[in-house]
Amino acid sequence: MTTATHAPSTPAHPTLNRPNMVSVGTVVWLSSELMFFAALFAMYFTLRSVSTELWAMETEKLNVPFAFVNTVILVSSSFTCQFGVFAAERLQPRRTGGLLKFSRWGMTEWFLLTFFLGAIFVSVQAYEYAMLVSEGVSLSSNSYGSAFYLTTGFHGLHVAGGLIAFLFIIGRAYAAKRFGHFEATSAIVTSYYWHFVDVVWIALFVIIYFLK
């Protein structure tokens, strides 16, 4: 009497690991945003090249230490955002310990802190705008004013959009009965956008406040 042995079944074709389409779409969209800001940079450099004396006079009105502190605040928000991503990848939406135990924080706590830092950045930038307007630097005052407010203003709008996205992600985390990979993916792609906004601001800060 013989017994038949069965080899373990194997798929006819190897399984392919496809990239997440949401992540791919976000990267493609950010590429178009990069070209948009590249155009703003080109505008800024072009206007500066034909108005060197105006640039030298107007950039003296910038408060570089004040803007540097605001830059540190925004860059810090990238770190808090990434800690939120790490928590989302662990599928941990909320903290599992005391409020001061940062190692036990979940995605929502880190994202709320990121939102708070981003809101401070926007508020400080609005205050800076008010100070510059009081010194005669406005959107319609001259070519420098137009270049300054267009470049920093569009960036500020992108930061505001990121803040809305954080509120949406946090609200979804509280509304979801079960925090799964779908919610985690939304948090991750939001972090892509936020890191992009931060990197763009670093470039803006160097160009506007240091390359006078």
Salt bridges, closest charged atoms under 4 A:
GLU33 OE1 - HIS158 NE2 2.23
GLU58 OE1 - LYS61 NZ 3.04
